[in-house]
Structures are given as C-alpha cells and as structure tokens.
Amino acid sequence: MIKKYIQNSIQELNNVTWPTRKQAIRITTIVFIFMIIAAAVLGVIDEIFAIAYKALLSI
C-alpha cells in the first residue's frame, strides 16, 4: 500500500509542469511586492486603530 502510494506520487510529480527559472523569479517578485504592500497597509490600519483606542480611553 505504501509502495503504491509512493509510486503514484512520483508518477504525479513527473506530470507536473514546473515553471521556468524566469517565471519563478517573476512570480516570487510579485508575491514579495504584494507582501510588502499588505504589511504596510495593515501597519497603517493598526496604527489608526491604536490611535482610536487611545482616544476612546482618554474620554
């Protein structure tokens, strides 16, 4: 059973269409840029909520 599973897994991996080096670099760059933008947006939102929270506590 395990032997058949491993054979099937290897067979499926041989059917995978792997990206070229250029495609992999481009996709990785896009993901990295998106992560930076998302982190910046979440940081700004967090700061806004922190300011609002402090304002509510000072009332």
HELIX and SHEET records of a PDB file:
HELIX    1   1 ILE A    2  ASN A   15  1                                  14    
HELIX    2   2 ARG A   21  LEU A   57  1                                  37    
END                                                                             
